[in-house]
Amino acid sequence: IHVIGRNNLNPKLLLSTANVFYDTPILSINLLNIQKKIYDLGWIKNVVVERRMPNTLLIRIEEYEPLALLQKNNEHFVIASNGNKIIQSNGLFNYLPVVMGEEAEFQAAKTLSILSSEPSLFHQVWAISFISKRRWDVYLRSGVKIKLPEKNPEEVWSKLAEIDRNNSIISRDIHSIDLRHPEKLIIEPTKKI
């Protein structure tokens, strides 16, 4: 068996799914059946299974790229850009941003693309939450919550990045920044006890 394109998929799982052994006659292998089983493994975006005579089975796969960790009911799933759940998180992808909220997995790619347009801010993002299926709250590693508007979030995100470059606003002792109001930046300080 020759496999091309495997990056994250467990190789032992792939081989056990193919269920082909060294002494299996090459012409007796049901290629479509193997292909269908491999599609069900989660990581697989596309797969082609071919015979290469005289004795090689070629499995060419294209895996989904992991986008984020979807948090649902205290569980985390690695998701792709189209919202597909790839696998339940095993801790290997804890570097990915966490996505929360009803139907968030289907809207996350666009929002993460907007957020990544400002790398200085994006590297501080640890989670995003889809609020009422309309807009996003962004949570930074420092504990600051940023409330994005429903319309034109990319504009206000860029403005916030510019303000932060000039005034280091994100590193200040604040609880939240509300960007939902046009032409306003509402800052809520951290409450002292």
N, C-alpha and C positions, 0 to 999 in steps of 0.2 A: 504494500500500500504506500503510495506516495501522496503526501498532503501538501498543498500550496495555499498560502494565505492565512494560516492559523496564527493568531496572536494571543488572544485571551482565552479561547475555548480550551478546556482541559483535554490534553491529547489522549489520555486513557479513556475518557468519556467518549470521545470521537471514535476511537478504535472499537470500543465495546458496542457502540451504536451501529457501526458498520457490520459487526459480527461476521467478519470474514477471516478465515484462518489460512495458514500457509498451504495446506493441502487441499483447499477448496478449488475445484475446477473453475477456471476463469469464465467459461461460457455459461456456467450454472448460476452465476451471481445475478440477482435481480437489481439492476441499477436504479430503477425508479423507486423501489421499495427502500433502498438505502438512502436515496436522496430525500424522500419524504421523512424518514426517521431523523436525518441530520437537521432538516429544517426545524424540527420540534425542539432543538437543543437551546434555543433562546438567543444565542449570539449571532445566529446565521441570518444574514441579509440575502445572500444568494449562494447557491451551491450547484456544482456540476460534477457528476460522477461518470467517469469514462473507463472503458477497458483499453489498455495498451498491450497489444499482443507482444510477446507470448504469455507474460505472467504478471502484469502490473495493473493494479487498480489505482486510477488517478482521481483524487478528490480535490477539487479546486473550490475554495470557499472565500466568500467575502463576508467579513464580520461587521456588525454594527459598531460604530464608534461610541464608547460610553460618554454620555453628556452630563448626567447629574445623578444624584441619589434621590429617588422619590420616597418621601416619608408618608406612609399610610398605616394607621392603626398600630403605631409603635414598631413597625417593620420598615426596613429600607430596601428598595429595589434599585438596581442600576438600570437607567433608562437610556434609550437612544434618542436622537433628535426628532424622530417622528412620534415619540411618546411610548413606543413599545417597551414593555418591561423585558429586560434581557435576562437578568438573574436576580435572585435575592442576594443582597449584599453580604459578603463574607469578610469584610474589613479591608480588602485589598484596594478598594476604591474610595476610601474615606477622604481623599484629597479633593474629590468632586464636590461642587456646591449641592446643598440640600434643597429640594423643591417640595413645597407643601401646598395644600389647598385642593378643593374640588376641581377636577379636570385640569389641574396645573401641568401634568405631564405633557399635555397636547399643546400648551402655549409656552412652555419653558424655553424652547430653542430660540424663539424670536427675542424673548426678553434677555436671555443670557448673551445673545449676540449684541444687543444694545449695550448691556453692561460691560462687555469685554472691549467695546470701542474706546473705553477709557481705562487703559491697563493699570494706571496708578491707583484708581479706586477699585477696580475689579479684583485685584489680588487680595483685597481686604474683605471681599464678600464671602460669607460662609453659608448663607441660606437666603431663599426668596420664597415669599408666601403669596399665593394667588387669592385675592380678597374679593369675595362675592362674584367670582367669575368675570371681573371687570378690570382690575388693576393689581399692582404688585406692591408689597412691602419688601424692602431689602434689608437684611440683617448683616452688619459688619462684625468682624472678629472682635472688635473693641467693645461691642455691646450696643452700638448706635443703630437705631432703626430709622430707615429712610422710607418715607411714604411717597411713592411715585403716582403721578396722575394717570387717569385712564387714557387721555389723549396726549400725544406727543411726548412720551416718556424719554425719548432719546434726546430731545432738546434740553429738558431740565437736568438730565443726567450729565450732559456735557457742561452745562452751566455750573453744576455743583462741582465737577472736577476742576473747572477753572477757578472757582472760588477757593477750593481746597489748595490748589497750587499756590495761590496768592496769600492765603490767610491761615492755612493749616487748620481748617475748621473741624475736620474729622477727628483730630487728635485731642480736641478739647473735651472738657467734662460735660458732655451733653447726653441726653437720653434719646431724643429723636429729632429728625429734620423732616418737616412736612413740606413737600414740593407740589402739593395738589392744587394750590391756588396760583393763578397766573400772576406773574410779577411780584410774588411774595415768597419769602423764605421764612418759615416759622420754625424757630428752634425752641425745643423744650429742654431746659437744663436737667441734669441729674438731681434727683431729690436727695438732700442730705438728711440723715436721721439724727 
